[in-house]
């Protein structure tokens, strides 16, 4: 997508709107306020707002910072002055990129700010499943086991770093990352998703939800996993073919599935497979005080830099 950016105006003050249905931590809010104020711009903060609140508040905003809030064409239609949207986090499928592109709005994310938090949660869930959810029975260890990482971005690299501490063998698949980069971090590159699943005791998903990846992880791939395989999803709910995965879990009593995104059919998963599945109540990968603070401040700094001189290093709708 080619973006024709809106021209920058010679204005000393611009309005940056922070709209979050799920608020930032208070220390993050304070840091965002300080950052925006120091830049000479104006900040409006709307927490736990409704859709109507968003449509009203965005009318005179040049910059918009959000978390998981849906920013679609309707929102942009209500924001004639809007120049930049920053998603405080790595994923950005809650923002209509084409609508932004059509209106000359730059969309950025804040890659890396949440990555350690997500990676640590991966291993929190993995250890819990290896120890049978701490039910008192004998479990297994991670040392010497193999881990496949599907997408080797910032989160995937942090997962690899932690896996080394457990003494695991590590493979990764990412067509956008050169083999030499993976090898330089002690990770064996693979080039086929079937190979990734068939080779590894654990597979950790970090792929975005795209036309290519939606419903791509299901029966066939799960059935390729070695005995006692564990599939970990801290990516997106949409990448899982839930019906296919349930079929695999039914046919393979040794398989397990954990995720920080509750599936649409979570109750059926839990009823049928009990201790072999685990889901957090809501998406929790980035839910740490540190990640919350880092992503919020980074989003404010990026919005300010863009409004000041067009800095757009993390633009996602190019």
C-alpha positions in Angstrom: 0.0 0.0 0.0 1.4 3.4 -1.0 0.5 6.2 1.4 0.1 9.8 0.2 0.8 11.5 3.5 -1.1 14.6 4.6 1.0 17.7 4.5 2.4 19.0 7.7 1.0 22.3 8.9 3.0 25.0 10.5 1.2 24.7 13.8 2.9 24.9 17.2 0.4 22.8 19.1 -1.5 19.7 18.0 -3.9 17.5 19.8 -2.9 13.9 20.6 -5.8 11.8 21.7 -5.2 8.7 23.9 -8.3 6.6 23.6 -8.2 3.3 25.5 -11.1 1.0 26.4 -8.5 -0.9 28.4 -6.6 1.9 30.2 -2.9 2.2 30.6 -1.4 1.8 34.1 -1.4 5.1 36.0 2.4 5.5 35.9 2.2 5.0 32.1 -0.5 7.6 31.9 1.6 10.1 33.8 4.6 9.4 31.7 2.5 9.9 28.5 1.2 13.2 29.8 4.7 14.4 30.7 6.0 13.4 27.2 3.2 15.1 25.3 3.3 18.2 27.5 7.1 18.5 27.1 6.6 18.5 23.3 4.4 21.5 23.4 1.4 19.6 22.2 -2.0 19.1 23.8 -3.2 15.7 25.3 -6.7 14.4 25.6 -7.1 11.2 27.6 -10.3 9.1 27.2 -10.3 5.9 29.3 -13.1 3.3 29.1 -14.8 5.4 26.5 -17.7 4.4 24.3 -17.8 4.3 20.6 -19.7 7.6 20.7 -17.0 9.1 23.0 -14.3 8.1 20.4 -16.2 9.6 17.5 -16.6 12.9 19.3 -13.0 13.1 20.8 -11.3 12.3 17.5 -12.9 15.2 15.6 -10.0 17.6 16.2 -7.2 15.2 16.8 -4.0 15.2 14.7 -2.6 12.2 16.6 -4.3 9.1 18.0 -2.9 6.5 20.4 -4.8 3.3 21.1 -4.3 -0.2 22.4 -6.7 -2.9 21.2 -9.5 -0.4 20.3 -11.0 -0.8 16.8 -10.2 2.1 14.5 -12.1 1.7 11.3 -13.1 3.9 8.4 -16.0 5.4 10.4 -13.6 6.7 13.0 -11.3 8.2 10.4 -14.2 9.8 8.6 -14.9 11.7 11.9 -11.3 12.8 12.1 -10.5 15.2 9.2 -7.3 16.4 10.9 -5.9 13.0 11.8 -2.3 12.4 10.6 -1.0 9.5 12.6 -2.4 6.5 14.6 -0.1 4.6 16.9 -1.0 1.2 18.3 0.7 0.8 21.6 1.7 -2.8 21.0 3.0 -5.1 18.2 -0.3 -6.3 16.6 -2.3 -3.8 14.5 -5.2 -5.8 13.0 -7.6 -3.7 15.0 -6.8 -0.8 12.7 -8.2 -0.5 9.1 -4.9 0.0 7.2 -6.5 0.5 3.9 -8.8 3.2 5.2 -5.9 4.9 6.8 -3.9 4.7 3.6 -6.8 6.1 1.5 -6.8 9.1 3.8 -3.1 9.7 4.0 -2.9 8.7 7.7 0.3 7.0 8.9 -0.2 4.0 11.1 2.6 2.8 13.4 3.0 0.1 16.0 5.5 -0.1 18.9 7.4 -3.3 18.2 9.5 -4.8 20.9 7.9 -3.0 23.8 5.8 -5.9 24.9 8.0 -8.7 23.6 9.6 -9.9 26.8 6.3 -9.9 28.6 4.8 -12.2 26.0 7.8 -14.4 25.9 7.8 -14.9 29.6 4.1 -15.8 29.5 4.8 -18.5 26.9 7.1 -20.2 29.3 4.8 -19.7 32.3 2.1 -21.6 30.4 4.5 -24.2 29.1 6.0 -25.1 32.5 2.5 -25.3 33.9 1.4 -27.8 31.3 4.7 -29.8 31.6 3.9 -30.1 35.3 0.3 -31.2 34.6 -1.1 -27.9 35.9 0.4 -28.7 39.2 -2.1 -31.4 40.0 0.4 -33.4 42.1 1.3 -36.0 39.4 4.7 -36.5 37.9 5.4 -34.1 34.9 8.3 -33.5 32.6 11.2 -31.1 32.1 12.1 -28.8 29.3 15.8 -29.5 29.2 16.8 -31.3 26.0 13.3 -30.8 24.5 12.8 -29.1 21.1 11.0 -25.9 20.5 9.7 -24.5 17.2 9.1 -20.8 16.9 6.7 -19.8 14.2 7.7 -16.2 13.3 11.0 -14.8 14.5 10.2 -11.2 15.3 10.8 -9.5 18.6 8.7 -11.9 20.6 10.1 -14.9 18.8 13.6 -13.8 19.6 12.8 -13.3 23.2 11.2 -16.8 23.3 14.5 -18.2 21.9 16.6 -16.3 24.4 14.6 -17.8 27.3 14.5 -21.3 25.8 18.3 -21.3 25.8 18.2 -20.9 29.5 16.1 -24.0 29.8 18.6 -26.0 27.7 16.2 -26.5 24.8 16.9 -27.2 21.1 15.4 -24.4 19.0 14.1 -24.0 15.5 12.3 -21.2 13.8 10.4 -20.4 10.7 10.1 -16.9 9.3 10.3 -16.2 5.5 11.1 -12.6 6.3 14.2 -13.3 8.4 17.5 -14.5 6.9 18.9 -17.8 8.0 22.1 -16.1 9.1 20.2 -14.0 11.5 18.6 -17.1 13.2 21.9 -19.0 13.1 23.6 -16.0 14.7 21.3 -16.4 17.7 21.8 -20.1 18.0 18.5 -21.0 16.3 18.2 -23.6 13.4 16.1 -22.2 10.5 13.5 -24.3 8.8 11.6 -23.3 5.7 8.4 -25.4 5.8 5.6 -25.3 8.4 5.1 -29.0 8.3 8.8 -29.5 9.2 8.4 -27.1 12.1 5.5 -29.0 13.6 6.8 -32.5 13.0 10.3 -31.7 14.4 9.4 -30.1 17.7 7.9 -31.1 21.1 6.7 -27.5 21.5 5.5 -25.0 18.9 5.0 -21.4 19.8 2.9 -19.2 17.5 3.8 -15.6 16.9 2.3 -15.0 13.4 -0.1 -12.2 12.6 -3.6 -12.8 11.5 -3.5 -12.4 7.7 -5.3 -13.8 4.7 -2.5 -16.4 4.6 -2.5 -17.4 8.2 -6.2 -17.3 9.3 -7.4 -20.8 10.2 -4.0 -22.2 9.1 -3.2 -24.1 12.3 -5.5 -27.1 12.7 -5.9 -30.8 12.3 -3.1 -31.6 9.8 -0.3 -29.6 11.6 -1.3 -30.7 15.1 -1.3 -34.3 14.1 2.3 -34.0 12.9 3.6 -33.0 16.4 5.6 -35.6 18.3 4.1 -37.5 21.2 3.1 -35.2 24.1 3.4 -32.2 21.9 2.3 -28.8 23.2 1.0 -26.0 21.0 1.3 -22.5 22.4 -0.7 -19.6 21.0 0.1 -16.0 22.1 -0.5 -14.6 18.6 -4.1 -14.3 17.5 -7.2 -16.4 17.9 -7.9 -16.2 14.2 -4.9 -18.3 13.2 -6.4 -21.4 14.8 -8.8 -23.7 13.0 -10.7 -24.6 16.2 -12.7 -27.4 14.7 -9.6 -29.0 13.2 -7.6 -28.6 16.4 -10.4 -30.2 18.5 -10.4 -33.2 16.1 -6.7 -33.6 16.6 -7.0 -33.4 20.4 -9.7 -36.0 20.2 -7.6 -38.4 18.2 -4.4 -37.7 20.1 -4.9 -37.9 23.9 -1.3 -36.8 24.3 -1.6 -33.4 22.7 -2.0 -30.2 24.6 -3.0 -26.6 23.7 -2.4 -23.4 25.7 -3.2 -19.9 24.8 -3.6 -16.4 26.2 -6.6 -15.9 23.8 -9.8 -17.7 24.7 -11.0 -19.6 21.6 -14.6 -18.9 20.4 -15.3 -22.5 21.5 -13.4 -22.3 24.8 -16.1 -24.0 26.8 -16.2 -26.9 24.5 -12.4 -27.2 24.5 -12.4 -27.2 28.3 -15.3 -29.6 28.6 -13.9 -32.2 26.2 -10.2 -31.9 27.0 -10.0 -30.7 30.6 -6.4 -30.6 31.9 -5.0 -30.8 28.3 -6.0 -27.2 27.5 -5.6 -23.9 29.3 -6.7 -20.4 28.4 -6.3 -17.1 30.2 -9.5 -15.2 30.9 -8.4 -12.4 28.5 -5.4 -11.7 26.3 -2.6 -11.3 28.8 0.7 -11.5 26.9 1.4 -7.8 27.3 -0.2 -7.5 30.7 2.8 -6.5 32.8 3.5 -3.1 34.4 6.7 -2.9 32.4 5.2 -3.6 29.0 2.3 -1.3 29.7 4.6 1.5 30.5 7.1 0.9 27.7 4.4 0.6 25.0 2.5 3.7 26.2 5.6 6.0 26.3 6.9 4.6 23.0 3.5 5.4 21.3 3.6 8.9 22.6 7.1 9.5 21.5 6.4 8.1 18.0 3.2 10.2 17.6 5.1 13.3 18.6 8.1 12.6 16.3 5.7 12.0 13.3 3.8 15.2 13.9 7.0 17.2 14.3 9.0 16.0 11.3 7.4 12.9 9.7 9.5 10.3 11.5 7.8 7.0 10.6 10.3 4.1 11.2 7.5 1.8 12.4 4.9 2.6 9.8 2.9 -0.5 8.9 0.8 0.9 6.0 3.6 1.7 3.6 
